[in-house]
Amino acid sequence: MSEVRPISALKEYTKVFSELREGNPITFTKDGNEVGILVNSKEWNKIQAEIKLLNGLNHEDNSFDGMPLSEFRKLHDGK
């Protein structure tokens, strides 16, 4: 779960970074609105790898032409 802190907490950035843990991002707010999220570098790399994988899978899925089931059945004697 994300911890929420005011953006002014970054004045003590060494403390903020020392408290940063994997799986526990810190959300920063200004005037009650979210302005940024800080995540552990290991978690960031994991997220980036997952995005790359999902984009690749999505690209492959979109490039599949396929055919209607009725046409497939005709080609395979209705089996």
C-alpha positions as CSV (number, residue, x, y, z in Angstrom):
1,M,0.0,0.0,0.0
2,S,1.2,3.5,-0.8
3,E,2.2,5.9,1.9
4,V,1.1,9.5,1.3
5,R,3.2,12.5,2.2
6,P,3.3,16.1,1.3
7,I,5.8,17.2,-1.3
8,S,7.5,19.2,1.3
9,A,8.7,15.9,2.8
10,L,11.3,15.8,0.0
11,K,13.2,18.6,1.8
12,E,14.6,15.7,3.9
13,Y,15.2,13.5,0.8
14,T,17.8,11.3,2.5
15,K,15.3,10.3,5.1
16,V,12.6,9.7,2.4
17,F,15.0,7.5,0.4
18,S,16.1,5.6,3.5
19,E,12.5,4.7,4.2
20,L,11.6,3.6,0.7
21,R,10.9,-0.1,0.4
22,E,10.0,-2.5,-2.4
23,G,6.3,-2.9,-2.7
24,N,5.6,0.3,-0.7
25,P,5.7,3.3,-3.0
26,I,5.4,6.8,-1.5
27,T,2.8,9.2,-3.1
28,F,3.5,12.9,-2.8
29,T,0.8,15.5,-2.7
30,K,0.7,19.3,-3.1
31,D,-2.4,21.1,-2.0
32,G,-4.2,17.8,-1.5
33,N,-3.5,16.6,-5.1
34,E,-1.2,13.8,-6.1
35,V,1.9,15.1,-7.9
36,G,4.2,12.2,-7.9
37,I,5.1,8.7,-6.8
38,L,8.4,7.4,-5.7
39,V,9.2,3.7,-6.0
40,N,12.1,1.5,-5.2
41,S,14.5,1.1,-8.2
42,K,14.1,-2.7,-8.1
43,E,10.4,-2.3,-8.3
44,W,10.7,0.3,-11.1
45,N,12.8,-2.1,-13.2
46,K,10.3,-4.9,-12.6
47,I,7.4,-2.7,-13.7
48,Q,9.3,-1.6,-16.8
49,A,10.1,-5.3,-17.8
50,E,6.4,-6.2,-17.3
51,I,5.3,-3.3,-19.5
52,K,7.8,-4.3,-22.2
53,L,6.5,-7.9,-22.1
54,L,2.8,-6.9,-22.2
55,N,3.5,-4.5,-25.1
56,G,5.2,-7.3,-27.0
57,L,2.3,-9.7,-26.3
58,N,-0.2,-7.1,-27.4
59,H,1.7,-6.5,-30.6
60,E,1.8,-10.2,-31.4
61,D,-1.9,-10.5,-30.6
62,N,-2.8,-7.6,-32.9
63,S,-0.8,-9.1,-35.8
64,F,-2.6,-12.4,-35.7
65,D,-5.0,-12.6,-38.6
66,G,-7.0,-15.6,-37.6
67,M,-10.2,-16.7,-39.3
68,P,-13.9,-17.1,-38.3
69,L,-14.7,-20.4,-36.6
70,S,-17.2,-21.4,-39.3
71,E,-14.4,-21.1,-41.9
72,F,-12.1,-23.2,-39.7
73,R,-14.7,-25.9,-39.4
74,K,-15.2,-26.0,-43.2
75,L,-11.5,-26.4,-43.7
76,H,-11.3,-29.2,-41.2
77,D,-14.5,-31.1,-42.2
78,G,-16.5,-29.8,-39.3
79,K,-14.3,-31.5,-36.7
